[in-house]
Amino acid sequence: MREENGKGIGADFMKTSQISGQLLIVIYILIFIAIYYFLILLPQRRRAQEKQKLLSSLKVNDKVLTIGGIIGTVKSINDDTVKLQIDKDVTLKVVKGAIDSIMNE
């Protein structure tokens, strides 16, 4: 085994293994980012779109369920708030984002 320029075969192997080790780390990071995107960000984005669609389809006289578990009927809709009639002579003003689902039969 002949050495050129003061380097041995071991030095070339070390350099190659360092490069492949760094490449392996980069690949692991990219795989982690892809998993994070598909398991966390994508479903969260879909839920936000569904929630926006639900809130935009909200109409007066819809029976709704809030995130607090209150069931009521929509009596008026403003930009950010909704008035719900809970019982006769009982109304609540809630933020639109507090509407969890529409319960029309």
N, C-alpha and C positions, 0 to 999 in steps of 0.2 A: 504494500500500500504506500503510494507515494504522496507526499504532501506538496501542494503548490501554494506559493505565497504565504507560507507559514500556517496555513489552515489544514486541518485534518478532516477526515471524513466525518468524524464526530461533530465538528463545528457546523458542517452543512446540514447534518441531520437535526441538530438543535435548532437551527434557523428555520428549517422546514416545519418542525413540530411546533414552533412558536407561532408561525403563520397559520397553520391549520388549527391550532388551539384558539387563536383570536377569531378565525372564521367561524368556528364552532360556537363561540360565545355570541357572535352577531346573529347566527342562525337561530340560536335559542331565544334571543331577544325578539327577533321577528316573529317566531312562532308564538311567543307569549303575547305579543301585541295583537296578532290575528285572533287568538283564542279570546282575549279580552274584548275585542271588537264584536265577535260573533256571539259571545255568551252574555255580554253586559250591555254594550252600547246599542246594538241593533234592536234587541227586544225593548229596551227603554224608549228608543225613538219610535217604535211601532205603537207602544202604549200611549205615548204623548200624542201621536197622530189620531189614534182612536178616541182619546179623551177630547181633543179639539173638535173632531167630527161630531161627537155626542153633544158637546156644548153648543155647537152651531146649529144642530137640529132641534134644540130645545124650543118648545112652543108653550103658549098659555094653555092652561088646563091639562098639562101633562102631569102625571103622577110620578114623583121622583123620590129617590132615596139619597140622603146625604151621607158623607163619609162618617158622620157622627151617629148614623143609624136612625135619623129622623125621617119619617115618611110624610110627604106633603104634596099639595097641588100647586103648581105654578100659577100665580095670579098676575105677576108683571115681570118683565125682563128689562133691565137696564144694561149699560155697557159692561160693568163689572159685577153687578149684583142681581139677585133674583128674590122676589117676595114669594114666600111659600105660605099657603094656608094650611095649618096643621089641624085645626079643629074649627068649629063654628066660633067666630069672633077671635080667633088666635092666628096671627100671622108672624112670620119671622123673615127678617131680611138677611140673606146669606150671600157669601161670595160665590160666583159662578163655579169656581174651581172646587167648591165643597160638594157639588152635585156628583154622585158616584154612578148612578144609573137611572134610566127611565123605566118605570114599572107599568106602563100602559098594558092592559090585558087585551 
